[in-house]
Amino acid sequence: LNKIRNPKFRETLKNKEKIFKQAAIESVRSELLLPSSAGHLSSSDGTPTWKYTQKDIQKQANILTQHKIFSLSLNDYGAYKARYSRNGRHLLLGGSKGHLAMMDWHKSNLICEVFSDEMVHDI
């Protein structure tokens, strides 16, 4: 960089280098948050995994996971579509008959709920 004579161009390149270094550091940090392997369901006795119910899975889960399990019954407003935010914290639910709800998925709290008279086609 010292061989570049134009001071404005040299400063621009220095700033770009700082940005690239910071991006590399953040990339390494975010790799720590990625799961090392995908979860899966397997059977040791040869039972087909599609025969397992949610209650069977709940019985085998660890205690921390069992405390996070809850039932979400949405029968009144038709078929629902769901979308998570990029970081997985918020969940948006849309019922085909006009029900919209947004939840804080980590805390299981309802943030906002709207009942419209319009059909919800996509969220």
DANORDA-V953701 format. One record per helix or strand. SS is the DSSP state (helix for helix, strand for strand). FROM is the first residue (numbers start at 1). TO is the last residue. If there is no record, write none. Layout:
ss from to
SS FROM TO
SS FROM TO
This chain:
ss from to
helix 7 31
helix 49 51
helix 54 60
helix 63 68
strand 80 84
strand 90 95
strand 99 104
strand 109 115
